[in-house]
C-alpha cells in the first residue's frame, strides 16, 4: 500500500510521519505522475486559496478528480476539507474546488489564528475521545443527504465522510493519536 500526501503547500510532513508510524509507505505528491503512483491521497491543511492555485498550475486538479471518480480514497484536513467541498462560501471568485463531498464550507469559520482551539471529540466508531486541534478551521455550513457526519462541535459537523472521501475541519496530524489516519487506511483496504 502506497499513500500520497499532497506536498505543494501546507503541513504535509506530519501526515507522512503519521503514515510511517502506521507502517505505510508514504510519498509526496507534486505532479499528476506522482498521483498516478499512489492508491490513496491526503490533502493537508495550509492556505486553501494558495493550494487551489497550485493544484491547478501543477496539473493535478483534473487528475485528482479522475482518481476520485475511480474510487481513490481521499482524506482532506482543514484546507483539504475546503478544497474537497462542493461549495466554498467565502472563497475568492477565482478559487477552484474539487466538489468531491457534498458540504458547504466557510473558510476560517471558527475565527482567525487567535481563535484557534482544541476540543475532545466524540467520533463515531472510536473508543474514547480524540483531541481535535482547530487552527483557522473551516466551518461546515451545510451537509448533503449522502454525507455521513462522524463528529461535531457545538452541533456543527467537524468530520464527515461521503463514499471514499473523508474530511476533517481539524488537524489530526497534530494530535498524538493516529486513529484518523488508521481509519482512512481502513477505507483504502475496503476500496
N, C-alpha and C positions, 0 to 999 in steps of 0.2 A: 504494500500500500504506500502510495506517494501522495502527499498533500502539499499543495502550493499555498503560499501566503503572498497576496498582492504586495509588492515591495516598491511601489512608485513614490509613496509618501506615507507618513504615519508610523504608528508603533508596531511595525511588523516583526521585529526581532523577538519580542516577548512571546508572540504566538508561536514562532518557530521553536523557542525553548520549551514551551508547554507541550508541543507535539513530540519533541525529542524525549521529554520526561515520560511520555506515554509509549516510547519505543516505536515511533512512526518516523519514516523518512520524510523530512520537510525540506522544501526548496522555495527560493524566492521566485516570484512570477513578475516579469517585467516586459514580456512580449507575448504575442499570440502563440509563438512556438513553445515558450515555457508553459503556457496554459494547456497546450495540447499534450504535454508530457505528464500531467497530474490527473488524479482521479477525483479530487475534491479541492475546493478553494476557500480560503479565509480572506475576507476583505476587512482590514483592521480599521481602528479609529484613526483620526487625523483631521484634516480640514476638508470637508466634503466638496466644496467648490473646486479647490485645487485638485483633489483626487479625480473629480469628474473630468476636468480638462485633460489631466494626464492619462486617464483611461482612454479618452477619445484620441489624443495625439499619438499614443503608443500603438494604436490599432487593436487594443484589447476589447473595446466596447462590443463590437459585433461578435467577436469570438466568444466572449463571455455569455452573451445572450444565447448563442447557438449551443454552447456547452450546457447551459441550464436547460434549454429545450430538450437536450438529450439525456436529462436526468442527473447531471453532475450536482452533488451536494455542495451547497454554498453556505458559509457562516459569515454574517456581517455584524460587526460590533461598532456601535456608536456611529461614526461617519459611514461605516459599511452598511448599517441599517438604513441610513438616509439614502444612500445610492441605490439600494435594492428596492426602495419604496415605490409604490405606484404613483404617489404624488408628494412633492416637497412643497409645503405650504408657503414658506418664506424664503425659498431659494432664489438665486438670480435667474433672470429670464433665459439666459444662455446656458444655465447649468443643466446637464443631461442626467437622467436617472434611468435605471435599468428596468423598472416596473416588474420585478420578479416576485414580489409579495404584495398582496392587496392591503396595504396600510398607507395611511397618510401621516407624514411626519412633519414636525416643526423643528427646524434647526435651533439649537440652544434653548429648547423649550423649557428646561428647568432653570434657566438663567445663565449668566456669564461665568467665567472662571471662578470668581469669588464665591459663587453659589454652589460650587461642587460639593458633593456629599457622599457618604457611604450609608448603606442600608442592608440589614439582614433580610434576605429574600426567601420567601417560600416558593420553591419551584416544583411544578408538577412532576412527580416521579422521583424526586430527590429525597433521601432521608436526611433530615437536618437542614438548617438554613445555609444559604450561600451568601457570602459578603459581596454585595454589588458596589462597585466604585463608579460613580456618576460624575463625569467631567464634561461640562458644557454639553450635556446629554440631550439627544433629541427626545421630543415628546410625541407619543403616538396619539394623534387626534381622532383617527377613525380606523376601524378594523373591518375588513370584508368578511362575508359569511363563511368563506372557506379557510379562514385563518384561525389557528388554534392559539389561544393566549395561555402561555405557560407560567407567567409570573406577572405580578402587578405591584405598584407602589401607589398608595392612596387612590386605589381604584383605576389607575391608569396602566395599560399594558407596558411592560418593560422587556419582555421576552416573548417572541411569537414564532410560530412555525407554519409554513404552508408548503406541502409537498416536500421537496428536497431543499428548501430554503429555511434557515434558522437565523433569527436576528435578535440582538440584544441592544438596548439603549445604554447599557453599562459596559465596562471593560473587564471581562472575565480573565484576561491575561494579567491583570494587576492583583488579582486575588491569589492567595496561597492555596489554591484549590483548582484542580484540573478537571472537575466533573463536567463542566460545559463542553470542554474540548473532547472529553471522552464520549459525551452524548452525541456530539457531532460525528465522531468516528463511528459510533453505532449506526447512525444514519447511512454512512458510507457502506458499512457491511451489509445493510439491508437493500442497497440500491442495485 
